[in-house]
């Protein structure tokens, strides 16, 4: 089975995430689309790990370790980001990203 | 067109994951988006099992479906958001977003269509088992592991400081 299938699936998931970030205004949905993009990258890393393991490389597990670190960063990002969203909601009763343009003044 | 079992499972999982990923973007209510994203994560965990990353699949379900998405669901229910409350973008902005994402998809697909890479064999190996991963993590990558614990601590402190009510 060609590894291209997994590459194409990851590209499709990543582009759906990009589309969601560009199309929606709800900050929580935008956040979830970022998670989707991170997961597309994770899937690609695992596919390449399997590819190199099949090719006989002994250090192919490094890609899966890298996926663990991406999960760590994603979890930290979600904790801080959701705290920021809750604060924005508490101050302005909305999670619309357009209200954050008041930062530019 | 001969399809082996690996390709059939891959196709089914891929179709479900793409449909639910589109559901995240296009559903009206945020709770439906969260449930769609949880389904997407489960299908991605299925892909991990297919790719000999068994331990990673379990960790993925625990971390994403068990912790992160529950956090999202808590925040959405805390805010009591509903579908009518969300202000919509102007239509041309939506079309521009969709066209940009589609153009990115086309460019990446066209660039990687002709790439020659080794193919995946159906045979399993023990690369994704916890013994192998633990050896790699605590021998080769022990310094990044410790640094990530500092990152977690600072993220935790940051979330508490941001979320605290100021007096």
Interface residues (C-beta under 8 A of the other chain):
Chain A: X1 X2 X3 X4 X5 X6 X7 X8 X9 X11 X12 X13 X14 X15 X16 X17 X18 X19 X20 X21 X22 X23 X24 X25 X26 X28 X29 X31 X32 X33 X35 X36 X39 X42 X43 X46 X47 X49 X50 X51 X53 X54 X55 X59 X60 X61 X62 X64 X65 X67 X68 X69 X71 X72 X73 X74 X75 X76 X77 X78 X79 X80 X82 X83 X84 X85 X86 X87 X89 X95 X96 X98
Chain B: X4 X6 X7 X10 X14 X17 X18 X21 X22 X24 X25 X30 X33 X34 X37 X40 X41 X44 X47 X48 X51 X52 X53 X56 X59 X60 X63 X64 X67 X68 X71 X72 X75 X76 X78 X79 X81 X86 X87 X88 X89 X93 X94 X96 X97 X98 X100 X101 X102 X104 X105 X108 X109 X112 X113 X115 X117 X118 X119 X120 X121 X122 X123 X125 X127 X128 X132 X133 X136 X137 X140 X141 X144 X148 X151 X152 X154 X155 X156 X158 X159 X160 X162 X163
